Amino acid sequence: MRKFVAPVLAVIVALGLAGCQASVSAGDVEEQIKQQLAAYPELAPDEVECPESLPAEVGAEMTCTATKDGQETQYKVVVTSVEDNTVNFSIEPA
């Protein structure tokens, strides 16, 4: 398994509504991880998978899996703030 030293990345995305609870869709989180890691060629994943939508609640977290050249790396995603229709979250190696 590869070990990477990556910065903690902050991401801002607009909210979606899933039922009555605001959340960021798994697809939106996956896309943000791809975009943020693209700035680091050694980390840029071929694919990212997140298990579910990310609740728009400070402290909500989940682990997503990024795959690059067949190697998987886990990333912890944590909501750092929510304001109006904007969710900020950090991405760091798990």
SULKA-V652665 format. One record per residue. N is the residue number from 1. RES is the residue in three letters. D_FIRST is the distance of its C-alpha to the first C-alpha in Angstrom with 1 decimal. Layout:
N:RES:D_FIRST / N:RES:D_FIRST
This chain:
1:MET:0.0 / 2:ARG:3.8 / 3:LYS:6.6 / 4:PHE:9.8 / 5:VAL:13.3 / 6:ALA:15.3 / 7:PRO:18.8 / 8:VAL:20.1 / 9:LEU:21.7 / 10:ALA:25.0 / 11:VAL:26.1 / 12:ILE:29.5 / 13:VAL:30.4 / 14:ALA:33.6 / 15:LEU:34.0 / 16:GLY:34.6 / 17:LEU:36.5 / 18:ALA:35.2 / 19:GLY:38.3 / 20:CYS:39.7 / 21:GLN:36.6 / 22:ALA:35.2 / 23:SER:31.6 / 24:VAL:29.2 / 25:SER:28.2 / 26:ALA:24.6 / 27:GLY:25.2 / 28:ASP:26.4 / 29:VAL:23.4 / 30:GLU:21.0 / 31:GLU:23.2 / 32:GLN:23.3 / 33:ILE:19.5 / 34:LYS:19.5 / 35:GLN:22.5 / 36:GLN:21.4 / 37:LEU:18.0 / 38:ALA:20.0 / 39:ALA:21.5 / 40:TYR:18.2 / 41:PRO:17.5 / 42:GLU:14.0 / 43:LEU:13.2 / 44:ALA:15.7 / 45:PRO:14.4 / 46:ASP:16.0 / 47:GLU:16.4 / 48:VAL:16.5 / 49:GLU:17.6 / 50:CYS:19.4 / 51:PRO:21.1 / 52:GLU:24.5 / 53:SER:26.8 / 54:LEU:26.5 / 55:PRO:29.7 / 56:ALA:31.7 / 57:GLU:32.0 / 58:VAL:31.0 / 59:GLY:28.2 / 60:ALA:27.0 / 61:GLU:23.3 / 62:MET:20.7 / 63:THR:16.9 / 64:CYS:16.0 / 65:THR:13.0 / 66:ALA:12.4 / 67:THR:11.2 / 68:LYS:11.2 / 69:ASP:11.4 / 70:GLY:10.1 / 71:GLN:6.7 / 72:GLU:7.5 / 73:THR:8.0 / 74:GLN:10.8 / 75:TYR:13.9 / 76:LYS:16.9 / 77:VAL:20.2 / 78:VAL:23.4 / 79:VAL:26.9 / 80:THR:28.6 / 81:SER:32.1 / 82:VAL:34.2 / 83:GLU:37.4 / 84:ASP:39.6 / 85:ASN:37.5 / 86:THR:34.6 / 87:VAL:31.4 / 88:ASN:29.2 / 89:PHE:25.7 / 90:SER:22.8 / 91:ILE:19.2 / 92:GLU:16.5 / 93:PRO:12.9 / 94:ALA:13.1
